[in-house]
């Protein structure tokens, strides 16, 4: 994985000093791109900045975002971190390093970390294309934010190839794929496929299926057209407007 294409995303971090320490961990491993969803107050304070020793450029260059969707919209692969060991299909950090380049197909990788005390919400995990879990010892399972960032960044650095991975064609960004999936969500509701009371349960699985497939921008356009036609057919079947 080209480390220049890796973005670390911190979601609602609670302590500015933890953000600063994470910046140092990033720069230790050659990562520079940081986005913060709802940055904490006090990032400019001298004491809070101290843990970012010699990585203040990473801290000062951090981009704020109002939502996770905004923070990862330009990435091709979005990987969330979870402290839960019972989530099926999670990668280890080493598996992440092995899978990232091929799944991102020359595009950007976003690695997402949740708040220190609670981690990412179920909804936020559902927006990710894959999940990674650090198999810590059960006697002391929790990692602080900088430790977690350093561990994943180290594995990505060690797994970085000397040459660019084989090209599989341009892949659509996470933002474009998400737009298509939201239109597909509407369509699947229109034709009665999704449960209106809990439509996102299936949508999470479809999101990960689409991410594994790595659709091109053209294929995402086709998916959006399919979704619109399905919505029209669903409305017609219910006796609604016939105009597509």
C-alpha positions in Angstrom: 0.0 0.0 0.0 1.3 3.4 -1.0 1.5 5.2 2.4 0.9 8.5 0.8 -2.6 7.3 0.0 -3.5 6.3 3.6 -5.7 8.6 5.6 -6.1 8.1 9.3 -9.6 9.2 10.5 -10.2 9.9 14.1 -13.9 10.1 15.0 -14.9 12.3 18.0 -11.6 11.9 19.9 -12.1 13.1 23.5 -8.7 14.4 24.5 -6.5 16.7 22.4 -3.3 15.1 23.8 -4.4 11.7 22.5 -4.8 13.2 19.0 -1.3 14.7 19.3 0.2 11.4 20.4 -1.6 9.7 17.4 0.1 12.3 15.1 3.5 11.3 16.4 2.6 7.6 15.9 1.6 8.3 12.3 4.7 10.2 11.5 6.9 7.5 13.0 5.5 5.2 10.3 5.5 7.6 7.4 1.8 8.6 7.4 0.9 12.2 7.0 -2.9 12.5 6.2 -5.2 13.0 9.1 -8.9 13.8 9.3 -10.8 14.4 12.5 -14.6 14.1 12.8 -15.7 16.6 15.4 -12.2 17.6 16.7 -11.9 18.2 20.5 -11.4 21.6 21.9 -7.9 22.5 23.0 -5.8 21.2 20.1 -4.0 24.5 20.0 -2.9 24.4 23.7 0.8 24.0 24.3 0.5 21.2 26.8 -1.9 19.2 24.6 0.4 19.6 21.5 3.5 18.3 23.4 2.9 14.6 22.7 3.1 15.4 18.9 6.8 16.0 19.3 8.3 16.6 15.8 5.0 15.7 14.3 3.3 19.1 14.7 3.0 19.4 10.9 0.7 16.4 10.9 -1.4 17.9 13.7 -1.5 21.3 12.1 -2.4 19.8 8.7 -5.3 17.7 10.1 -8.6 18.3 8.2 -11.8 18.6 10.2 -14.9 16.8 9.0 -18.5 17.0 10.2 -19.3 13.3 9.6 -17.6 10.0 8.9 -19.2 10.0 5.4 -17.6 13.3 4.6 -14.2 12.2 6.0 -14.0 9.1 3.8 -15.8 10.2 0.7 -12.7 10.3 -1.5 -11.3 6.9 -0.3 -11.7 3.7 -2.3 -11.4 1.4 0.8 -12.7 2.3 4.3 -11.6 0.1 7.1 -13.0 0.6 10.6 -11.4 -0.5 13.9 -13.3 -2.4 16.5 -12.4 -3.6 20.0 -14.9 -6.5 19.7 -13.4 -9.9 19.2 -16.8 -11.5 18.3 -17.4 -9.6 15.1 -17.4 -12.0 12.2 -15.0 -11.5 9.3 -12.7 -8.9 10.9 -9.1 -8.6 9.8 -6.0 -8.6 11.9 -3.7 -5.6 11.3 -1.4 -7.9 9.3 -4.3 -9.0 7.1 -5.2 -5.3 6.6 -1.7 -4.7 5.3 -1.9 -7.7 3.0 -5.4 -6.8 1.6 -5.2 -3.0 1.5 -3.4 -2.4 -1.8 -5.4 -4.8 -3.8 -8.8 -3.8 -2.4 -8.0 0.0 -2.8 -6.7 -0.7 -6.3 -4.4 2.3 -6.4 -6.8 4.6 -4.6 -7.0 5.9 -1.1 -7.3 3.8 2.1 -9.1 5.3 5.1 -8.4 3.7 8.5 -11.1 4.8 11.0 -10.7 5.0 14.8 -13.6 5.7 17.2 -13.7 7.6 20.5 -11.3 6.3 23.1 -14.0 5.2 25.6 -16.6 3.7 23.3 -15.3 3.1 19.8 -17.3 3.5 16.6 -21.0 3.2 16.8 -22.8 0.3 15.0 -24.0 2.8 12.3 -20.4 4.0 11.8 -19.1 0.5 11.6 -21.8 -0.2 9.0 -20.4 2.5 6.8 -17.0 0.7 6.6 -16.1 -1.7 3.9 -14.1 -3.9 6.2 -13.3 -4.1 9.9 -10.0 -4.7 11.7 -9.5 -6.0 15.3 -6.3 -6.1 17.2 -6.1 -9.5 19.0 -4.9 -8.3 22.4 -4.6 -10.4 25.5 -8.0 -10.8 27.3 -6.4 -9.8 30.6 -5.7 -6.3 29.2 -7.6 -5.9 25.9 -7.8 -2.1 25.6 -5.3 0.0 23.7 -5.0 3.8 23.9 -5.6 5.7 20.7 -1.9 6.3 19.8 -1.1 2.7 20.4 -3.8 1.5 18.1 -2.7 4.0 15.4 0.9 3.0 15.7 0.2 -0.7 15.5 -1.9 -0.4 12.3 0.5 2.1 10.8 3.4 -0.2 11.5 1.8 -3.1 9.7 0.9 -0.9 6.8 4.5 0.3 6.6 5.9 -3.2 6.7 3.4 -4.4 4.1 4.1 -1.6 1.7 5.3 -3.0 -1.6 8.3 -1.6 -3.4 6.3 -1.5 -6.6 2.8 -0.4 -7.5 0.2 -3.2 -7.3 -1.2 -4.5 -10.6 -3.8 -2.2 -12.0 -7.4 -3.5 -12.0 -8.8 -0.3 -13.5 -10.0 2.8 -11.8 -12.3 2.1 -8.9 -15.1 4.4 -7.7 -14.6 6.4 -4.5 -16.4 5.6 -1.3 -18.5 8.7 -1.7 -19.7 7.8 -5.1 -20.4 4.2 -4.0 -22.3 5.4 -1.0 -24.5 7.6 -3.2 -25.3 4.6 -5.3 -26.0 2.5 -2.3 -28.4 5.1 -0.8 -30.3 5.1 -4.1 -30.3 1.3 -4.1 -31.7 1.5 -0.5 -34.6 3.6 -1.8 -35.2 1.2 -4.7 -35.2 -1.9 -2.5 -37.7 -0.3 -0.2 -39.9 0.6 -3.2 -40.0 -3.0 -4.4 -40.5 -4.4 -0.9 -37.2 -6.2 -0.6 -36.0 -4.4 2.5 -37.8 -4.3 5.9 -38.9 -0.7 6.3 -38.4 -1.0 10.1 -34.7 -2.1 9.7 -33.5 -1.5 6.2 -29.9 -0.8 7.1 -29.2 -4.3 8.4 -29.1 -5.7 4.8 -27.6 -2.5 3.5 -24.4 -3.1 5.6 -23.9 -6.4 3.9 -24.6 -5.0 0.4 -22.1 -2.2 1.1 -19.4 -4.7 2.0 -20.3 -6.9 -1.0 -19.9 -3.8 -3.3 -16.6 -2.8 -1.7 -15.2 -6.3 -2.3 -16.3 -6.1 -5.9 -14.4 -2.8 -6.3 -16.8 -1.3 -8.9 -15.5 1.3 -11.4 -17.1 4.7 -11.8 -18.9 3.4 -14.9 -20.2 0.4 -12.9 -21.5 2.7 -10.2 -23.3 4.7 -12.8 -24.9 1.5 -14.0 -25.9 0.6 -10.5 -27.5 4.0 -10.0 -29.5 3.6 -13.2 -30.6 0.1 -12.1 -31.7 1.6 -8.7 -33.8 4.3 -10.4 -35.5 1.8 -12.7 -36.3 -0.5 -9.8 -37.8 2.5 -7.9 -40.0 3.3 -10.9 -41.1 -0.3 -11.3 -41.9 -0.5 -7.6 -44.1 2.7 -7.8 -45.9 1.3 -10.9 -46.6 -2.0 -9.1 -48.2 0.0 -6.3 -50.2 2.1 -8.7 -48.1 5.2 -8.3 -46.8 7.6 -10.9 -45.6 5.9 -14.1 -43.0 8.5 -15.1 -39.4 7.2 -14.4 
